[in-house]
Amino acid sequence: MKLHKLTSLLALALLFGCADKEVIVPDVPPSQLYSEAQEALQSGNWSSAVERLEALDSRYPFGAYTEQVQLDLIYVYYKNDDLALGLATIERFSRLNPTHERSDWVLYMRGLSHMAQDRNFMHDIFSIDRSDRDPEPVKAAFADFDRLLKRYPNSAYAEDSKKRMVALKNRLANYDLATADFYLRREAWIAAINRTQEIQKTYPDTDAARKSLEIQKKAYQELGMEDAVKRTEELMKLNPR
């Protein structure tokens, strides 16, 4: 089944690759171009919206639509999965408009974009566990949402940011848990213990922290540290799964 899906995906990639041609946006007045971009946005035609917004951005960098075009680009880049371009646009917009009235939304989109970088299409298709993947985008997203809450505690995006931070914290804790398990399987007992203790200190209210006690106990057993084994067992009783 998975092989069939992979074959289909490769066929689609070849199809789209062959169909990929440079699109030339007609040289029309900016008002018309912006109207067409908005129509594409409303219909969810992200590629068409990107083409027209990029044309506006390059042809009329100081026009009446400048700020709104950049805000729209941030959104459509995210929706079109052009995350690097979206983050670059966010950086440019924030640099040029540090006190803009929608700065909270821009920071929120930065968090969403970093969070999306942790997503992998092929991993989603084949239901591959991603807990051991590089967590740097997750750390960046967590920092973005944390910054939003501190700067704009009354923002309309504050509540959702809090919920996302919980999910991101669990993702980071699971990464450390996967690392601790890796050390355990490699018989690096001290490294495994150090990582489990770091999880318990940094993410004490996560499921990963409770699971880490099992790895910690096993490592102590391998080292023959019976007192430490007993202390860990007591912790396991206090933190049942």
Helices and strands as residue ranges (DSSP letters): H 2-19, H 30-43, H 46-59, H 66-79, H 83-96, H 103-116, H 121-125, H 136-151, H 158-185, H 189-202, H 207-222, H 226-238
